[in-house]
Amino acid sequence: MIFLMMLLGILPGLIWVFFYLQEDPHPEPKHLLLLTFTVGGLMAVPVIILQLLTEDALDFFDIKTTALVSIVALAMIEEFFKFIAAFWITDKNPEFNEPIDAMIYTVTAALGFATIENILIIGKIFHPEPGSAVLLTTAFSATALRFVGATLLHALASGLTGYYWAVGILKKSLLKNIGYGLLLAGLIHAIFNYLIIKSPSANFIFPGLFLILSAIFVLVNFEKLRKMV
């Protein structure tokens, strides 16, 4: 059962990584992608710690975690650390040599992060009686929702950060464009989370529509960078 839990957590991220890598006209070294994916996953540790500290600070000021300001703050923390993972691995690396690479590596780091998040969330679903058919159904349902929802969201949000990172490289204005990309990614992440929280139970119409619009926006930018290669 532990193996099944791990598989359910890892599968969505790996599938999305495979999908995005098919879009890269000049494939990146597999060892570098694996390292980025791994470091992206490890970033879950400082993110959890910082988010817990942020929640304590918000609680001190009597601000609920479901308040918009809380949702934005928590989303920005995740987007910042996912970007740091990609930037740290690729900084001054000769393999990082074309604009589209920025999106490839930020998406890869994001999916590594999402994979660890998936494992932690799906792990919470399993009760002390793991043999139950109901538990298996719940786990598979949760994986499906993570696959089409939160995992894709992580990829899309970080993809936007990667796009503006690439723009910053081309325009020789890194700090400004990365900052803008992180802000936009954080807002998209926060809006999606807000819609999920505010939507009636089992009603994902508005979050789904928002995710589709975000996906179109990111894929258009992806194609822009492909044409620059």
Secondary structure, DSSP 8 states (H G I E B T S, - for coil): -HHHHHHHHHHHHHHHHHHHHTT-SS---HHHHHHHHHHHHHTHHHHHHHHHHHHHHHHHTT--TTSHHHHHHHHHHHHHHHHHHHHHHHTT-TT--STHHHHHHHHHHHHHHHHHHHHHHHHHH--S-TT-HHHHHHHHHHHHHIIIIIIHHHHHHHHHHHHHHHHHHHHT-HHHHHHHHHHHHHHHHHHHHHHHHHS-TT--HHHHHHHHHHHHHHHHHHHHHHHH-
